[in-house]
Structure formats: C-alpha cells, structure tokens
Amino acid sequence: MSGHLPQRRPANSGSILLTPQENDCLFNYLGRKCTSLCSAVVQVYSADRNSAWTKKCCGVACLVKDNPARSYFIRVFDIKEGKTMFVQELYNNFSITFSKSYFFTFAGDSCQMGLNFASEEEAKHFREAMGELLGRRQRKSGDYYLPTPSLILLTSDL
Amino acid sequence: MPIPPPPPPPPGPPPPPTFNQANTTAPKLNRDGAKGRGALLSDISKGARLKKVGVVNDRSAPIIEKPKESGGGGGGGRGGGGSSGGSGGGLGGLFAGGMPKLRSVGAGDTSVGRSALHPPGSRPAAPRPTPGHSASPSPGDKPSAPESQRSHRPSLPDISRPPTSASSSHSSTGGMKHSTSGSAPPPPPSSGMKHSSSAPPAPPSSTGGMKPSTSAPAPPPPFNRSGYHGNAPSTPQQKAPVGPTNSREKPLPPPPQRGPAPPSSGPPPSRPPLSSTRPPTGGSSAPPPPPPYRHPSGGTSNGPMGHHGGDGAPKLPQRHNSLRKKTSGGSHGGRNHAPPPPPSPSPGPPGGGRPPPPAREPPGRKSAPSAPNPGSRNGGGGQAPLPPPPYRVHSAVTHNTTSSEPPHHTRGPKPPPPPSSSSLSSRTGPPPPPPPIRNGHSSSSSSKSNIEDFESKFDFHPVEDLPPPEEYRNFTKIYPSKSNKPGPATFRGVPPAPPVAR
C-alpha cells in the first residue's frame, strides 16, 4: 500500500479489476519513487512477423512515472510475484495507436506491440493518461526532439 | 476555624527555586504564631477523636437470601443476601438475583483471612453458620454473615469487611499481611484477591491466626480476569477445583477472553449469559470473537470455528452469494477448506493464492453502467454465444464444450470442469466456479499456470478481435532515461547520440 503521497508526485492509480490488496502489491512492485499513473490488466501481444499477433504475457500494465530515471515506462507486472514481464520505455517519439477501444499498439524495440485490455474502462483511462502524457511531451518538446512530431492516432471506434 | 492561621514567616530565606526544596524546613514561627499553631494542632487532633464512631451501620455487605448450609458458605451467603437488601446501593443491585454461591475452600483454609475479621473468640467455626456468637458490635447478623459469605464469594468486594475488621482488626493485623485488613474497606477484589487473603475463602476455622495467604487465594482467583475458570492456574488449589466454580453463578462477568487455561471446570455451564457459543474448544484459541466465525460451508468447521454450528457467525462481506451457494456444492469435492474467494476471512497472500477478481467482473464485460459496449462485446467478439451473466465465458466454454474457444487461450484443461458446467447454468453472478478449486491446484502449479490463473480471471478479447498489426518501422529511439544523464542544458541543439538499437 503505497501510502506515500509525495508532494509533487501523483498518487498511484490502481486497476479497477484488482482488489485493493492486489493493487497495493502492485504499487510495491513499482519500485522506489515510481508511481503508476494508470494500471490495467492487459495481455501483451507482439507482431513478430508483422502478420499475426502473438501473445507474450498477461499481467497488470502500469504507466509508470519513473522519477529516478526521469522517464515514463509501460511496465507489465506479474501480480503474483511482482516480476516485470514486459517493459517499454516511452522513448522520445513514442506514439501509440488506439486501434480499438480495448487494444492499443505501439512500436516496440523491435516489432509492433499490442496491449489487449481486459476492461474497456481501464483502456479508456489508460488512453487518457497516455494522451495527456504525450501531449505534455509534445508541448514542451524542446531541443531533444527530432523534427518529426509525435502523433497520437485516435482511430479507436469509440 | 477558631484561630486564624499564624502569620506567614518572615521572608528570611529566599524562596527555594525548586519544589523539591520547598517546605523542607519547618517554617519559623514567632511566639504568637507558634501558639496559634499549637492550638490549631490541638484542634485537629480533637477533631480526629471526635470522628470515632462507635456504631457502624455497615450496609455495604451484600444481602444473600440463601438457606443455611453447613459450612460457612451458607451462612456467608445468607449474610450476604441479608445485607444486600439493606445496602442495595452498595452493590447497585449486582446481586439482586441472589448471592452467588461460593464454594467453601475448606474449614481449615477458610480461617485464613477470616480470622482477621473477627474477634478471636467470636470467629464462627466452619460449620457454624449463624453469627449469633459474634461479638462484633455491628448488627448481629451482619458481621459474621458478611465474613462467612466472604468465604464463599471471595471474588466479591469485601465490603462487609469494615464492620468486622473494625472490631477485630487488632487481632488480625498480624495475620493478614497483605490484605487490607485495616479498617478501610478492602480494595477492589480483583487486585487484592489474587494473592491476598483479603477474601478469606470460607468461614474461618477456629484458628486464631491467619494462615498464610497461600491458601486464601483459591476462591479469589475465580474473580480474576483470566482465572475465571474456577481456579486460575496461578493460584494454588486446595479444594476440588470444580466444586467451587459451580457455585459461583455470577461473579463479575468475565471478559470474553478466557485465559490460556482451558476451562477445566467449565465455567460456561453456569454462565447464563455466555451460551454454549463460547466454544469449549475455544480455550485453545485465545480470542474467539464473540460470535465464532462459522465457516460458510457449514459443517466443515475448521479450527477455531469450533462446533458452533449455529448461525451465530457473522457473515463476512460476500461479494456474490451465488458463489457461496456453489461452494457448498463444490466443497465436497474434497476441499472443505476452500472458502469461496469472497467470504474467505483471511486467506493467504492478497495477491496470491486467493483469486479475488473472480468475484468481480470487468465492467466492460458485465452490464456495468458505464461500460460503453457491453453489447458490442458480446456481439462483436467471436466468442461462444453465452449469456452475459456468466463471467468467464472463455473458461467455461473451454471446460465445457471446447468448441468455439479460440485456441490461443490455451487454458489448459483446468481441473474444475464439472463445477463450471454445472455452475454455468446456475451461476447468476460473476463468480466463476473454478476459483474455489483452483486454489487447491494453484499451490502445485508452476509459475506459468499461476499466470494463467490470473489471466483466466479476466475477460480478454480473443486474438481474432485484434486488428492486424501494422507494419513495423524501425527507427532510432531516444530514451529519456538514457539521455537524461547529461543534464538538459548541455545538449542544447544537439540531441544526444541515440542508443544502440536493441
């Protein structure tokens, strides 16, 4: 139970599909000085050959604000053991496609990745959090960004 | 006061800086002051003398309406009952229903303490219940009655003490070392009872002196918080342990928590307020909550449940009643221990062995009010056409028919198929059948199946629902965590070198 509410850090946002205890465990998995802006139960898919989705894992995805690293990550945890099954840092030009109201895709390190949300409500929350985060990035894009702006393709059929 | 206080002493020495020095030296009084002071002192002593009361109407002793019995107990009880009427205020009606009958520790032992309360010659022997012999000035019945009653109810406050002690204190001071043998009323018995002989168990024997207090405590202990079992283990028992407790109907209501010693004598039998719900077996479990938690599965009481099969157990918050209904049927599968996830009072690790989510379904899945597309979910998804209520469509289908279940779900043949099939129809709520049984299996499963268990608790769109992946364009990615190291100001205009693509 991350009872800590740092002064300037947002509180952890748990998953609505998890019990409070599970959420507490989840927050403990995050690590020190990391907060989850949004958590959701997801299946992680990868398109290894660009032809079909292959499920990689299933767990709780957190949009993690990693303060020590000063970056944002999408981390998928195994709720039972707390292991990180998948992590994707939101690189500078990170963009995510909301293909479906429950399925988001983005370019991973080597292939396309997809997040299949168990709950559309959680997906919606995740989308909003991500959008806000990337929007902030875009607004304050400074000298680090390459000229190409990052786009958020809202192609979901809401 | 007749004489005004003497004038304050001349301010010779400076006032002491600290309190510990204050008044350490007697004030110096001038002659007049000394005279006045002496007069005042005499007045004070005079006043003290005047306070002596020859006749003390002690109405503090409880009144017990009991027939005379052999041994001091009966007399004591009678005395107590008799006196309680007159001194109802003293007890506040504590023994309105009659003085509890206390056991007599024994003639020999009863003398302990008793002797202190009576004049040496007036102490009634054990078999002599009537107080007629008592030489104490207090009302004939009272003195011995209280004392004899005291023998039976050592746990009661020794309110009857003062009168007798006043008359016989002189004889007993030697014997009663630790008890409040003074004229002052004895302190609350709870503190005194345990070790002191302030509550002599039974009518004292004719022995003049007071026996060592070791014998006294036998009855008092019952009054103790923990030693309510008639004979607190800490106290020596001279008499049959069981006997006395039976006589005690209502000592002060003991705390619900019994001491570690199991109620050998079974205080419960005589406790009207505490019905048998107080599990006799509960002695082992120190703090059984007043209503013992009854396992929802009913007969399968395990551990602290005790045998209390009544419905006294508070129902723990249940998420879905239907689940419990099911478990009662499924529990006989061998695991009577498997509580349905919701009602489990204190299952294992929160995130671990207990599958809580089964009780809750994803909002999108069920008819959650805010779910934007419960309908589309069912319609759009190529899942097996099952009614919305069943929470875990996939698992159910997989287990039951394995027909249209997409292969990728790879939910291995879960053990619980039978319940799921049966429960599928009966299931009205979300809780899926597998969870109760899954608990038993998860312990032996590998981590992978644990993940699968977790995954199976949720409803995911099958892979067919997912749009085909778009083409992947590999491009250089700049990671803030790696590029942040040099500080933002140092790379103005020059983006840091991209990290090696993984």
Contacts between the chains, C-beta under 8 A, distances in Angstrom:
chain1	res1	chain2	res2	distance
A	16	B	363	6.8
A	17	B	357	5.8
A	17	B	360	6.8
A	17	B	362	5.7
A	17	B	458	6.2
A	18	B	356	7.8
A	18	B	357	6.7
A	19	B	350	6.7
A	19	B	356	4.2
A	19	B	357	7.0
A	21	B	350	2.8
A	21	B	351	6.3
A	21	B	356	7.5
A	22	B	350	6.1
A	22	B	351	4.5
A	22	B	356	6.9
A	22	B	357	7.9
A	24	B	350	7.1
A	25	B	349	8.0
A	25	B	350	6.3
A	25	B	351	4.1
A	26	B	351	7.7
A	41	B	362	7.8
A	41	B	458	5.2
A	43	B	455	7.1
A	43	B	460	5.3
A	45	B	463	7.2
A	45	B	466	6.7
A	45	B	469	8.0
A	47	B	469	3.2
A	47	B	472	6.6
A	50	B	469	5.9
A	50	B	471	5.8
A	50	B	472	5.8
A	51	B	468	7.6
A	51	B	469	7.5
A	52	B	463	7.8
A	52	B	468	7.5
A	52	B	469	7.5
A	53	B	463	5.4
A	53	B	466	5.3
A	53	B	468	7.9
A	53	B	469	6.1
A	55	B	408	6.2
A	55	B	463	6.9
A	57	B	451	7.2
A	58	B	451	6.2
A	58	B	452	7.9
A	58	B	454	6.8
A	58	B	455	3.9
A	58	B	458	8.0
A	58	B	460	7.7
A	59	B	451	7.2
A	59	B	454	7.4
A	66	B	481	7.1
A	69	B	480	7.5
A	69	B	481	3.9
A	69	B	484	7.3
A	70	B	480	6.1
A	70	B	481	6.8
A	70	B	484	4.6
A	71	B	479	6.8
A	71	B	480	3.9
A	71	B	481	4.1
A	71	B	484	6.8
A	72	B	480	7.6
A	78	B	447	7.8
A	78	B	450	7.9
A	78	B	451	6.0
A	78	B	454	7.6
A	79	B	351	5.2
A	79	B	454	5.9
A	80	B	351	6.0
A	80	B	352	5.8
A	80	B	447	7.5
A	80	B	450	5.0
A	80	B	451	7.1
A	80	B	454	6.3
A	81	B	447	6.8
A	81	B	450	7.7
A	89	B	479	5.0
A	89	B	480	7.3
A	89	B	481	6.0
A	90	B	480	7.6
A	91	B	477	3.9
A	91	B	478	5.6
A	91	B	479	5.0
A	91	B	480	7.3
A	92	B	477	7.2
A	92	B	478	4.1
A	92	B	479	7.4
A	92	B	480	6.5
A	92	B	483	7.6
A	93	B	475	7.5
A	93	B	477	7.0
A	93	B	478	7.2
A	94	B	477	7.8
A	97	B	470	7.3
A	99	B	466	7.6
A	99	B	467	4.7
A	100	B	461	7.7
A	100	B	465	7.4
A	100	B	466	7.2
A	100	B	467	6.4
A	101	B	372	6.9
A	101	B	373	7.0
A	102	B	364	7.3
A	102	B	461	5.7
A	103	B	461	6.9
A	103	B	465	7.5
A	103	B	466	5.3
A	103	B	467	6.9
A	105	B	467	7.9
A	105	B	469	6.7
A	105	B	470	6.8
A	107	B	472	6.2
A	107	B	473	6.8
A	107	B	474	7.9
A	107	B	475	7.6
A	109	B	477	7.3
A	109	B	501	7.2
A	109	B	502	4.6
A	110	B	472	7.8
A	110	B	474	7.2
A	110	B	501	8.0
A	110	B	502	6.5
A	111	B	472	5.1
A	112	B	469	4.4
A	112	B	470	6.1
A	112	B	471	7.8
A	112	B	472	4.6
A	114	B	466	6.3
A	114	B	469	6.7
A	116	B	460	5.4
A	116	B	461	5.8
A	116	B	463	7.9
A	116	B	466	6.3
A	117	B	460	7.9
A	118	B	362	5.2
A	118	B	458	3.8
A	118	B	459	5.9
A	118	B	460	5.3
A	119	B	362	4.0
A	119	B	363	5.8
A	119	B	364	5.1
A	119	B	365	7.6
A	119	B	458	7.7
A	120	B	362	7.8
A	120	B	363	7.6
A	120	B	364	3.8
A	120	B	371	6.6
A	120	B	372	6.2
A	120	B	373	6.6
A	120	B	377	7.8
A	121	B	362	7.7
A	121	B	363	4.8
A	121	B	364	5.9
A	121	B	368	7.2
A	121	B	370	6.3
A	121	B	371	6.6
A	122	B	362	7.8
A	124	B	372	7.8
A	142	B	488	7.5
A	143	B	491	6.8
A	143	B	492	5.3
A	143	B	493	5.4
A	143	B	494	7.7
A	143	B	495	7.2
A	144	B	478	6.8
A	144	B	483	6.7
A	144	B	488	7.9
A	144	B	491	7.3
A	144	B	495	5.6
A	144	B	496	7.7
A	145	B	495	7.9
A	146	B	478	7.7
A	146	B	495	7.0
A	158	B	372	7.1
